[in-house]
Amino acid sequence: MLKAVLHGKAGRVEQQDNESVSWRQLFKSHEDLMTAAVFGRFSYLSAEVQNYLLQQWLGCDEDFSTFEHIEFWPTYQLTNDKQDCNVEPDLVLKFSHCNLIIEVKPPEGGNQYIDQWRNEIKSFLQSDEGTEKPLYFLAMGRVSEKDAHNWANILMTEFSSSSDETLSGTLKRISALKWQPVADSVIALEKLDIASKQDTRIIKDIIDAFELYNLKTSRFLWPDLVEFKSNKLTLNHSCLINKAEFLVTDSTTFARDNNSWQPLISVATKQNKLTPLNMELVSQWQIKQH
Amino acid sequence: MADQTTLINKTNDNNEEDLFLQIRTAHRLLAAYYQRLLPTIEQIANELDLKFYSWIPSEFCTPCKFSTNIFDRWQWDLLPANCTRYVFFNAEKKNDIRLGKYMVEFHVISDSGILTENRKSPNNQPDALDLAISPEDAKSVLRVHLYAPYKTREAFWYDGLFDPCSDPVLTHKPEAQKISDNVHSFISGFEIPLIELSAENSVENVTERIKIFRDHLLYAAEEEHKNQE
């Protein structure tokens, strides 16, 4: 489906109000479609690449190379003081020794919010799957660094200090990042040795999906430029200095103003050590020639 | 005589080859610089949820159109990104100046030596090799200007607000400057060296600073609006 959308073959789809919208536009605003476009391919990546990406995204050195399976939009029951409700995180990734919940917001979608993070973590911990395995939570897209930092601190404190044992023990880390750093880390894989040929093909598909969401996939980094050893540039190059006076003359002025010939004469004098021409000399030549 | 001419040509060829080595390098450096500068500015605008409004070179003209005689123009026009204004805003429409909305201009000054006020003869095309300020003494800075109306009205943000305003006085701390005459707005701004954009977390740092200036400006606009009611 992603390929059809990328190549303009997907056409349009009718919505509830009988208005049609292009699949491309629908993909861009719908978080479930972005989740599928990016993470539908994740399980096909090698363990090394999965591990590298998750360590980058979560900002930790936990070992994520023991991937078992991925669940899309699983439902968990949240038990609250007042009433119960169902909660549906976008993804749950299961590893042999830890679990990871991922909440996705596409670049042009709605924002992340702390209540949703809290509910997803809490409902997972309350479920049968919330075992002794360490739990990680990752929010992707539509969150500022400041909010991410504050909310992570608030929730980590809340859960670690909970009197309910099912909630207090296993939450290890909450991380959040925008899509551009996610895209950057995927693109960076192309320069690393860890990606196999199959990884490279899958990565290409994921990068194509990023392009659909207007993420920058040709990354030009400032350090590359700052550290770039270029040839030494100078404004004092002899070609410029010697010819400067006529090279830079405004072309229109040059044509209209007789005085603008003077720089050319002086350049010729300086550069070639010629005596400036004058009418008297020209006359003498004419006389001699005759 | 023939040998001498060959020798002179050979020497000139070497000089010219060396010159064009520099020219090739200079152009590639510029492209590499723009490939970093523009995405950085765009990222900052994205962080602020701003929409692109316009861009324009600040000191010279944009390169002329296909059929306009380019030889009648200044050669400086061929460097439109040297000193350039990039304008963003957050209103719904370009012709809806609305209280609570604002405009941000990123004025990139890659070489302060070409600014009109620093040129010997502002009406003539400056000699690139003989500018009053040397490259060593010139500065490369980013000026961030903010504009916030205190009165809602139907007019284009560019013609009705941005264009009639002179540049704000640049300050270290936010300082809302009131522009009354037909503009009904507050403006403010700050300046940073362009090299700061190459630092790690530059997008976050500049964004945070703009937010501080923005919040101050919007507050001043809101208060002025209340006073005038």
Boltz contact constraints between the chains, C-beta under 6 A:
constraints:
  - contact:
      token1: [A, 145]
      token2: [B, 204]
      max_distance: 6.0
  - contact:
      token1: [A, 216]
      token2: [B, 39]
      max_distance: 6.0
  - contact:
      token1: [A, 220]
      token2: [B, 35]
      max_distance: 6.0
  - contact:
      token1: [A, 220]
      token2: [B, 36]
      max_distance: 6.0
  - contact:
      token1: [A, 222]
      token2: [B, 36]
      max_distance: 6.0
  - contact:
      token1: [A, 222]
      token2: [B, 198]
      max_distance: 6.0
  - contact:
      token1: [A, 225]
      token2: [B, 32]
      max_distance: 6.0
  - contact:
      token1: [A, 225]
      token2: [B, 36]
      max_distance: 6.0
  - contact:
      token1: [A, 226]
      token2: [B, 198]
      max_distance: 6.0
  - contact:
      token1: [A, 230]
      token2: [B, 25]
      max_distance: 6.0
  - contact:
      token1: [A, 230]
      token2: [B, 29]
      max_distance: 6.0
  - contact:
      token1: [A, 231]
      token2: [B, 21]
      max_distance: 6.0
  - contact:
      token1: [A, 231]
      token2: [B, 25]
      max_distance: 6.0
  - contact:
      token1: [A, 233]
      token2: [B, 22]
      max_distance: 6.0
  - contact:
      token1: [A, 233]
      token2: [B, 26]
      max_distance: 6.0
  - contact:
      token1: [A, 235]
      token2: [B, 129]
      max_distance: 6.0
  - contact:
      token1: [A, 237]
      token2: [B, 19]
      max_distance: 6.0
  - contact:
      token1: [A, 238]
      token2: [B, 15]
      max_distance: 6.0
  - contact:
      token1: [A, 239]
      token2: [B, 15]
      max_distance: 6.0
  - contact:
      token1: [A, 239]
      token2: [B, 16]
      max_distance: 6.0
  - contact:
      token1: [A, 239]
      token2: [B, 19]
      max_distance: 6.0
  - contact:
      token1: [A, 240]
      token2: [B, 129]
      max_distance: 6.0
  - contact:
      token1: [A, 244]
      token2: [B, 129]
      max_distance: 6.0
  - contact:
      token1: [A, 248]
      token2: [B, 127]
      max_distance: 6.0
  - contact:
      token1: [A, 250]
      token2: [B, 125]
      max_distance: 6.0
  - contact:
      token1: [A, 251]
      token2: [B, 71]
      max_distance: 6.0
